[in-house]
């Protein structure tokens, strides 16, 4: 029996990219449910999404953070009866073609979650300094999260909501990716890493893929551990 896939896109001030991202998703994944969560944007990206036919668009009154936006979308996907949820960025760095192999592997192995890895796949135009920080974050994930992964801060993942409906991220901001590692460990979830493509552009670097932002994510995660 074919499973229902939902794609949750967290959006904040993405008027320059969101229309192309959604059009690409609709072209490659026409049967999937696409859910966009506007996280209190100040530009007109919400109005742009409304112009794209067949998109579920939710809106936070204020900016809460990417983790909160994704969790809002996940909860909505549950209400729609979605089986698998893909978390997807709005800045154009993810490739919709990666969803199909994730879906096939999820059905084959019935995992709780499949994590994307740019180091098993491809990181296009990644700055060497960025690669160094990401490699350092892998070490942080292993020391503090207990999982040895090849990529610990990748926003592309597929969650088996049908099997594990209790999945919930409580970290509102970018460090939610580290929290996912904690969720896997604490709930003893079955997981697998798979190759995916991350495309770095000048725009995506401005939108949160910079080296300084990666450092901030690790600091947020460590502060949360201390608390």
PEHU-V89758 format. One record per residue. N is the residue number from 1. RES is the residue in one small letter. SS is DSSP state (H for helix, E for strand, L for the rest). PHI is phi in whole degrees, -180 to 180 (NA if undefined). D_FIRST is the distance of its C-alpha to the first C-alpha in Angstrom with 2 decimals. Layout:
# PEHU-V89758
{{N,RES,SS,PHI,D_FIRST} {N,RES,SS,PHI,D_FIRST}}
This chain:
# PEHU-V89758
{{1,x,L,NA,0.00} {2,x,L,-69,3.80} {3,x,L,-87,6.34} {4,x,L,-91,9.58} {5,x,E,-105,12.53} {6,x,E,-115,16.07} {7,x,E,-111,19.19} {8,x,E,-101,22.26} {9,x,E,-113,25.56} {10,x,E,-85,28.76} {11,x,E,-130,31.70} {12,x,L,-145,35.44} {13,x,L,53,37.97} {14,x,L,-114,35.76} {15,x,L,-63,37.21} {16,x,L,-76,37.96} {17,x,L,-126,34.42} {18,x,H,-64,31.77} {19,x,H,-64,31.65} {20,x,H,-66,31.08} {21,x,H,-60,28.43} {22,x,H,-69,26.43} {23,x,H,-64,27.02} {24,x,H,-65,25.79} {25,x,H,-62,22.58} {26,x,H,-65,22.02} {27,x,H,-71,22.85} {28,x,H,-84,20.63} {29,x,L,-126,17.67} {30,x,L,-65,17.93} {31,x,L,-93,14.53} {32,x,L,-84,15.08} {33,x,E,-89,17.06} {34,x,E,-105,20.47} {35,x,E,-120,22.71} {36,x,E,-105,26.32} {37,x,E,-115,28.67} {38,x,E,-82,32.30} {39,x,E,-91,34.26} {40,x,L,70,37.59} {41,x,L,-63,38.32} {42,x,L,-104,41.85} {43,x,L,-97,41.18} {44,x,L,-101,39.46} {45,x,H,-63,35.96} {46,x,H,-61,34.57} {47,x,H,-64,36.06} {48,x,H,-65,34.65} {49,x,H,-62,31.05} {50,x,H,-62,31.69} {51,x,L,-79,32.61} {52,x,L,-91,29.19} {53,x,L,-67,27.01} {54,x,L,84,23.64} {55,x,L,-105,24.33} {56,x,E,-85,24.34} {57,x,E,-123,27.69} {58,x,E,-106,29.09} {59,x,E,-145,32.62} {60,x,E,-84,34.65} {61,x,L,-67,38.23} {62,x,L,-131,39.55} {63,x,L,-75,38.49} {64,x,L,-107,36.88} {65,x,L,121,35.49} {66,x,H,-62,32.35} {67,x,H,-60,30.91} {68,x,H,-65,31.42} {69,x,H,-64,29.87} {70,x,H,-65,26.68} {71,x,H,-66,26.49} {72,x,H,-59,27.07} {73,x,H,-66,24.15} {74,x,H,-64,21.88} {75,x,H,-62,23.03} {76,x,H,-66,22.44} {77,x,H,-62,18.87} {78,x,H,-59,18.30} {79,x,H,-64,19.81} {80,x,L,-82,17.50} {81,x,L,81,14.42} {82,x,L,-70,13.40} {83,x,L,-92,11.33} {84,x,E,-118,13.17} {85,x,E,-115,16.74} {86,x,E,-103,18.78} {87,x,E,-93,22.52} {88,x,E,-143,24.45} {89,x,E,-85,28.18} {90,x,L,-96,29.95} {91,x,L,-95,32.70} {92,x,L,89,31.00} {93,x,L,-84,30.94} {94,x,E,-94,27.18} {95,x,L,-113,25.38} {96,x,L,-63,22.13} {97,x,L,-66,21.37} {98,x,H,-73,20.91} {99,x,H,-68,17.71} {100,x,H,-60,15.53} {101,x,H,-64,16.69} {102,x,H,-64,16.29} {103,x,H,-63,12.62} {104,x,H,-64,12.10} {105,x,H,-70,14.40} {106,x,H,-64,12.91} {107,x,H,-68,9.55} {108,x,H,-69,11.95} {109,x,H,-100,14.47} {110,x,L,50,12.96} {111,x,L,-74,16.20} {112,x,L,-77,17.66} {113,x,E,-156,19.01} {114,x,E,-120,19.62} {115,x,E,-103,23.07} {116,x,E,-80,24.38} {117,x,E,-133,27.62} {118,x,E,-74,30.05} {119,x,E,-85,32.10} {120,x,E,-89,29.39} {121,x,E,-105,28.73} {122,x,E,-142,31.37} {123,x,E,-116,33.69} {124,x,E,-84,35.43} {125,x,L,64,38.97} {126,x,L,-78,38.89} {127,x,L,-67,42.39} {128,x,H,-56,43.62} {129,x,H,-66,44.75} {130,x,H,-63,41.30} {131,x,H,-62,39.87} {132,x,H,-63,42.49} {133,x,H,-65,41.63} {134,x,H,-65,37.90} {135,x,H,-64,38.79} {136,x,H,-65,40.99} {137,x,H,-65,38.18} {138,x,H,-62,36.17} {139,x,H,-63,39.14} {140,x,H,-59,39.22} {141,x,H,-62,35.55} {142,x,H,-74,36.29} {143,x,H,-68,39.54} {144,x,H,-98,38.47} {145,x,H,-105,34.71} {146,x,L,82,34.68} {147,x,L,-116,31.95} {148,x,L,-96,32.92} {149,x,L,-115,30.93} {150,x,L,-93,31.75} {151,x,L,-156,31.27} {152,x,L,-100,31.67} {153,x,L,-129,31.98} {154,x,L,-102,29.10} {155,x,L,-82,27.51} {156,x,L,-93,24.37} {157,x,E,-154,21.67} {158,x,E,-123,18.03} {159,x,E,-111,17.68} {160,x,E,-86,14.83} {161,x,L,-70,15.84} {162,x,L,-63,13.20} {163,x,L,-82,14.73} {164,x,L,-130,18.24} {165,x,L,-69,19.04} {166,x,L,-80,22.71} {167,x,L,-55,22.86} {168,x,L,-153,26.07} {169,x,L,-97,28.57} {170,x,L,-104,32.08} {171,x,L,-84,33.97} {172,x,L,-72,34.46} {173,x,L,-100,35.70} {174,x,L,-68,34.86} {175,x,L,-73,35.04} {176,x,H,-60,31.64} {177,x,H,-63,30.38} {178,x,H,-71,32.64} {179,x,H,-64,31.51} {180,x,H,-58,27.92} {181,x,H,-61,29.44} {182,x,H,-62,31.12} {183,x,H,-63,27.94} {184,x,H,-59,26.26} {185,x,H,-69,29.41} {186,x,H,-66,30.16} {187,x,L,-99,26.76} {188,x,L,53,26.25} {189,x,L,-74,22.92} {190,x,L,-79,21.15} {191,x,E,-146,21.52} {192,x,E,-153,21.92} {193,x,E,-97,23.92} {194,x,E,-137,22.90} {195,x,E,-65,25.12} {196,x,E,-146,25.33} {197,x,E,-107,28.07} {198,x,E,-120,30.52} {199,x,E,-108,33.04} {200,x,L,-91,36.29} {201,x,L,-127,38.41} {202,x,H,-59,41.59} {203,x,H,-67,39.69} {204,x,H,-65,37.05} {205,x,H,-66,39.91} {206,x,H,-69,41.70} {207,x,H,-89,38.63} {208,x,H,134,38.27} {209,x,H,-100,37.73} {210,x,L,-73,41.42} {211,x,H,-64,42.85} {212,x,H,-63,44.57} {213,x,H,-68,41.35} {214,x,H,-63,39.79} {215,x,H,-65,42.87} {216,x,H,-61,42.59} {217,x,H,-62,39.03} {218,x,H,-64,40.29} {219,x,H,-64,43.22} {220,x,H,-58,41.03} {221,x,H,-65,38.91} {222,x,H,-65,42.07} {223,x,H,-62,43.66} {224,x,H,-65,40.65} {225,x,H,-66,40.95} {226,x,H,-64,44.66} {227,x,L,-64,44.14}}
